[in-house]
Amino acid sequence: MSEDKKDIALNQDNAVAGIRWNESGLLPAVVQDARTLEVLMFAYMNPESLRLSLTSGQTWFWSRSRSELWHKGGTSGNTQAITSIHYDCDSDTLLVKVVPEGPACHTGENSCFFREIPLDSPATVEAAEAAVNTADAESGRFAVLGELERVIAEREVNRPEGAYTTYLFDKGVDKILKKVGEEASETIIAAKNKDNAELRLEVSDLIYHLLVLLQERKLPLDEILEELSARHERPRRD
């Protein structure tokens, strides 16, 4: 085992050891679409299913009704490629962000939470809808980044033959880093040459390779956006 893999194993062991399992040795797991942030399903994990999820990169759970492990999509093909796993401040609930391959619900619905309870207050509904519409308007111009992130994640899982993204993942992080460096240099050259047409192409290539790098490192784009948002909200010194 390489030193990097040893470090990963140690970190995973520390995380699993710090989790507060319930009296049945289980932990609630909320599964969320990493791209759309839609909550897809709720299930339970035990230590073994969590380790399988960590090592396989796909979701595994513990079935309380059947008293056995189950691999999400193992039969249906509707698997879930994990982009990140977080646990909450009390260490007793997991948030699993995934790229779903098909619907999450056994009914064929995209999310298990498709039945809505009407609210009594129309004002509350209107306010919520207004907030959602505002968020959609602000994020719509960057929707292509979320879609590109989703496609790249699927490429890493499925590795379609002949795809350039497959080639990058097969070659590994050193090749990806080399390409990021090359595209950054070409972006600089295009800017220095005052060639906006070329700059547009080079920046697009750079962003694509950065997204491949983030996927290889299992660092969701959402976390980058959260960091930028946090920096924006900090008090300015000037």
C-alpha positions as CSV (number, residue, x, y, z in Angstrom):
1,M,0.0,0.0,0.0
2,S,1.4,3.4,-1.0
3,E,1.9,6.1,1.6
4,D,-1.0,8.1,0.1
5,K,-3.4,5.1,0.4
6,K,-2.2,4.5,4.0
7,D,-3.0,8.1,4.8
8,I,-6.5,7.8,3.3
9,A,-7.1,4.6,5.2
10,L,-6.0,6.2,8.5
11,N,-8.2,9.2,7.9
12,Q,-11.2,6.9,7.0
13,D,-10.6,4.8,10.2
14,N,-10.5,8.0,12.3
15,A,-13.7,9.3,10.8
16,V,-15.6,5.9,11.2
17,A,-14.3,5.6,14.8
18,G,-15.6,9.1,15.6
19,I,-19.1,8.4,14.4
20,R,-21.9,7.9,17.0
21,W,-23.8,4.8,15.8
22,N,-27.3,4.3,17.3
23,E,-28.2,1.5,19.7
24,S,-28.7,-0.8,16.6
25,G,-25.2,0.1,15.2
26,L,-26.8,2.2,12.4
27,L,-26.5,5.7,11.2
28,P,-29.1,7.8,9.1
29,A,-27.8,8.7,5.7
30,V,-29.3,11.5,3.6
31,V,-28.4,11.1,-0.1
32,Q,-28.3,14.4,-2.2
33,D,-27.7,15.0,-5.8
34,A,-24.3,16.6,-6.0
35,R,-25.3,18.7,-9.1
36,T,-28.8,19.8,-8.3
37,L,-28.7,19.5,-4.5
38,E,-32.0,17.7,-4.6
39,V,-32.5,15.3,-1.7
40,L,-32.9,11.9,-3.3
41,M,-33.4,9.4,-0.5
42,F,-32.9,8.5,3.1
43,A,-31.5,5.2,4.3
44,Y,-29.3,3.7,7.0
45,M,-25.6,2.6,7.0
46,N,-23.7,0.4,9.4
47,P,-19.9,0.4,9.7
48,E,-19.5,-2.2,7.0
49,S,-21.8,-0.5,4.4
50,L,-20.0,2.8,5.1
51,R,-16.6,1.2,4.5
52,L,-18.0,-0.4,1.3
53,S,-19.2,3.0,0.2
54,L,-15.9,4.6,0.9
55,T,-13.8,1.9,-0.9
56,S,-16.1,1.3,-3.9
57,G,-17.2,4.9,-4.5
58,Q,-20.8,3.9,-4.7
59,T,-23.6,3.9,-2.1
60,W,-24.1,0.8,0.1
61,F,-26.7,0.7,2.9
62,W,-28.0,-1.6,5.6
63,S,-31.6,-2.9,5.0
64,R,-33.4,-3.0,8.4
65,S,-36.3,-5.0,6.9
66,R,-34.1,-7.7,5.3
67,S,-31.2,-7.4,7.8
68,E,-28.6,-7.4,5.1
69,L,-26.3,-5.1,3.1
70,W,-27.6,-3.7,-0.1
71,H,-25.8,-2.0,-3.0
72,K,-27.9,0.8,-4.3
73,G,-28.6,0.0,-8.0
74,G,-26.9,-3.4,-7.8
75,T,-30.0,-5.0,-9.3
76,S,-31.7,-2.1,-11.1
77,G,-28.6,-0.5,-12.4
78,N,-29.6,2.9,-10.8
79,T,-26.3,3.3,-9.0
80,Q,-25.0,6.4,-7.2
81,A,-21.4,7.5,-7.7
82,I,-20.3,9.3,-4.5
83,T,-18.6,12.7,-4.8
84,S,-18.4,13.3,-1.0
85,I,-19.5,12.1,2.4
86,H,-20.0,14.5,5.4
87,Y,-21.2,13.9,8.9
88,D,-22.9,16.4,11.1
89,C,-21.8,18.3,14.2
90,D,-23.2,15.6,16.5
91,S,-21.5,12.8,14.4
92,D,-24.8,10.9,14.2
93,T,-26.0,11.7,10.6
94,L,-24.4,11.4,7.2
95,L,-24.8,13.6,4.2
96,V,-23.8,11.6,1.0
97,K,-23.5,13.7,-2.2
98,V,-23.8,11.5,-5.3
99,V,-24.1,11.6,-9.1
100,P,-27.1,9.3,-9.7
101,E,-27.3,6.9,-12.6
102,G,-31.1,6.8,-13.0
103,P,-33.9,7.5,-10.5
104,A,-33.3,7.0,-6.8
105,C,-36.8,5.8,-5.9
106,H,-38.0,2.3,-6.5
107,T,-41.2,3.8,-7.9
108,G,-39.3,5.3,-10.8
109,E,-39.4,8.9,-9.4
110,N,-36.1,10.8,-9.4
111,S,-36.4,11.4,-5.7
112,C,-38.1,9.4,-2.9
113,F,-39.5,12.7,-1.7
114,F,-42.0,13.3,-4.4
115,R,-45.2,13.6,-2.3
116,E,-45.8,17.1,-1.0
117,I,-47.9,18.1,2.0
118,P,-49.7,21.4,1.2
119,L,-49.0,24.3,3.6
120,D,-51.8,26.4,5.1
121,S,-50.2,29.8,4.5
122,P,-50.1,30.9,0.8
123,A,-47.7,33.7,1.8
124,T,-45.2,31.1,3.0
125,V,-45.4,29.2,-0.3
126,E,-45.1,32.4,-2.3
127,A,-42.1,33.6,-0.4
128,A,-40.4,30.2,-0.8
129,E,-41.2,30.2,-4.6
130,A,-39.8,33.8,-4.9
131,A,-36.6,32.7,-3.2
132,V,-36.2,29.7,-5.4
133,N,-36.9,31.8,-8.5
134,T,-34.3,34.3,-7.5
135,A,-31.8,31.6,-6.9
136,D,-32.5,30.0,-10.2
137,A,-32.1,33.3,-12.0
138,E,-28.8,34.0,-10.3
139,S,-27.4,30.5,-10.9
140,G,-28.8,29.9,-14.4
141,R,-25.9,31.5,-16.2
142,F,-23.6,29.0,-14.6
143,A,-25.8,25.9,-15.1
144,V,-23.4,24.6,-17.7
145,L,-20.7,24.2,-15.0
146,G,-23.0,22.0,-13.0
147,E,-23.8,19.9,-16.1
148,L,-20.1,19.7,-17.1
149,E,-19.3,18.5,-13.5
150,R,-22.0,15.9,-13.7
151,V,-20.7,14.6,-17.1
152,I,-17.1,14.4,-15.9
153,A,-18.2,12.5,-12.8
154,E,-20.1,10.0,-15.0
155,R,-17.1,9.6,-17.2
156,E,-14.9,8.7,-14.2
157,V,-17.3,6.0,-13.2
158,N,-18.2,4.6,-16.6
159,R,-14.9,5.2,-18.4
160,P,-16.4,5.1,-22.0
161,E,-13.8,3.9,-24.4
162,G,-12.3,6.6,-26.6
163,A,-13.4,9.6,-24.5
164,Y,-10.8,12.2,-23.7
165,T,-12.0,12.4,-20.1
166,T,-11.5,8.7,-19.7
167,Y,-8.0,9.1,-21.0
168,L,-7.2,11.7,-18.3
169,F,-8.6,9.6,-15.5
170,D,-6.8,6.5,-16.7
171,K,-3.5,8.5,-16.8
172,G,-4.0,9.8,-13.3
173,V,-3.5,13.0,-11.4
174,D,0.0,13.8,-12.8
175,K,-1.4,13.9,-16.3
176,I,-4.3,16.0,-15.2
177,L,-2.1,18.5,-13.4
178,K,0.2,18.7,-16.5
179,K,-2.8,19.6,-18.6
180,V,-4.0,22.2,-16.0
181,G,-0.5,23.8,-16.2
182,E,-0.4,23.8,-20.0
183,E,-3.9,25.4,-20.3
184,A,-3.0,28.0,-17.6
185,S,0.1,28.9,-19.6
186,E,-1.8,29.1,-22.9
187,T,-4.4,31.3,-21.2
188,I,-1.7,33.7,-20.1
189,I,-0.2,33.8,-23.6
190,A,-3.6,34.5,-25.1
191,A,-4.2,37.4,-22.7
192,K,-0.8,38.9,-23.3
193,N,-1.5,38.7,-27.1
194,K,-4.8,40.6,-26.5
195,D,-6.6,37.9,-28.5
196,N,-10.0,37.6,-26.9
197,A,-11.2,34.9,-29.3
198,E,-8.2,32.7,-28.3
199,L,-8.5,33.7,-24.7
200,R,-12.1,32.5,-24.7
201,L,-11.0,29.1,-26.0
202,E,-8.1,28.7,-23.6
203,V,-10.1,29.7,-20.5
204,S,-12.8,27.2,-21.5
205,D,-10.1,24.5,-21.7
206,L,-8.6,25.5,-18.4
207,I,-12.0,25.4,-16.6
208,Y,-12.7,21.9,-18.0
209,H,-9.4,20.6,-16.8
210,L,-9.8,22.2,-13.4
211,L,-13.2,20.4,-13.1
212,V,-11.5,17.1,-14.0
213,L,-8.9,17.8,-11.3
214,L,-11.6,18.5,-8.7
215,Q,-13.4,15.3,-9.6
216,E,-10.2,13.3,-9.3
217,R,-9.6,14.8,-5.9
218,K,-13.3,14.3,-5.0
219,L,-13.7,18.0,-4.2
220,P,-17.2,19.2,-5.3
221,L,-17.5,22.5,-7.2
222,D,-20.1,23.4,-4.5
223,E,-17.3,23.6,-1.9
224,I,-15.3,26.0,-4.2
225,L,-18.4,28.2,-4.5
226,E,-19.0,28.0,-0.7
227,E,-15.4,29.2,-0.2
228,L,-15.8,32.1,-2.6
229,S,-19.1,33.0,-0.9
230,A,-17.5,32.9,2.5
231,R,-14.7,35.2,1.3
232,H,-17.2,37.6,-0.1
233,E,-19.0,37.8,3.2
234,R,-15.9,38.4,5.3
235,P,-15.4,42.0,6.5
236,R,-13.2,44.0,4.1
237,R,-10.0,45.6,5.4
238,D,-9.9,48.5,2.9
